[in-house]
C-alpha cells in the first residue's frame, strides 16, 4: 500500500530525513516511534506532500507520489490528520464532517456520518456543537472522522494520543482497531509506547531522521534496552 524508499528531506539547509525507508501492507497498522524532534512529523508531512523530498521515492497504492501536490495525493486516497487537528472551530460537528466528504472509492466501504457516529459515539450527541466547544479528545475524534469522510484507503495520524485523558485514549484505541478490521491502512507517528502497543502490529523507531530499529511491538516490548535508548521509557 505504501513504500518509502531512501527518502531525504530538508528544512532549508537542515537535513532532517536521512535515507528513510519502510513499507506498509494493505490493511496494516504501523507506528513510527521516537522522541520529540526525531523526524516523525516530518515523515508524515513528506508523505502527504507538504514537504517535498530532495531525493528518494514514495509509492502509494501503485502511484508514484514523490513530487505530487497534497491535494492530488489526497484524491488518490491518502488521508492525513495533523497533530494540530485543524478542525473548523466555528462549524458544528456535522458541518465539519460535510467539509471532508468525498465521493466513494472502488473497493472502499463508504464512510457516512451515521457510520462515523457509531465508530465515535461521543460525537453522536454533539452533531450540532461547534468545534470550539469540544474538548481536545473530542476534537481529535472529529479530526479523524472528518478525514474518514474522504473515504481514504490509508490514513496518516500525527501524535493522536497527545494530551488526551485515559478514558479518551481507550476510545481512540477501539476506533483505530476498528479501522484496521475494516481494511484501512494506518500509519501513526507516536511517542506513547503503551498506546502504540495496543493498536499496531509493527513499529519503526526513528532517531535523528533515520530508522534505528524495526520489528514487531512484541519484540520492542521485550527489548528494554532499545526502548530506553530511543524512547526513554
Order of alpha helices (4+ residues) and beta strands (2+ residues): beta-beta-beta-alpha-beta-beta-alpha-beta-alpha-alpha-alpha-alpha-beta-alpha-beta-alpha-beta-beta-alpha-alpha
